[in-house]
């Protein structure tokens, strides 16, 4: 099927090509509308190592590498079962399975950003702040870190961060459009009828020398 043939088939089934994406978009929007809102609380922290207290004339490459390694270790520690268990106990939850954690750390600084997403805005902010306090305590016990200092504490979010209902709806519309095009192509492939002289020439490899006119009874 050439592009011209495809466009002709889409024009022939234009009603389905229009209605099917609208139906799928409405279905996805209806499902997404009933999904509970999600809220994201973010906090930033700075990793302070014990070597920072030692007076030096300058900062060496080894110091920078050590700082970056400690930052990476703290980011990993923040996702450990021990930290999550202690945080859950601190905020009065059984577990943190319903919360999503997103941790971002730079390779050139010791600043870590933690974003926690949950369905309860107040509890989400509490979990984020409790995570910083807990990871600071654990890090000082098991790593060469003096403390993890809070730069910006997490505040209670007032605007939902998800779900992205409009994006889901757009995906549903495009999925319906793709489905409509696929149906048109499959129907054309399954249709073995000879509809014009050009198709007859392709099948029998013999030029068409004449046509019977259509006669309306």
Secondary structure, DSSP 8 states (H G I E B T S, - for coil): --HHHHHHHHHHTHHHHHHHHHHHHHHHHHHHHTS--BEEEEEEEEEEEGGGGS--SS--HHHHHHHHHHHHHHHHHTTSHHHHHHHHHHHT-S--TT-EEEEEE-SSSSEEEEEEEES-HHHHHHHHHHHHHHHHHHHHHHSSEEEEEEEE------S--B--HHHHHHHHHHHHHHHHHHHHHHHHHH-----SHHHHHHHH-------------
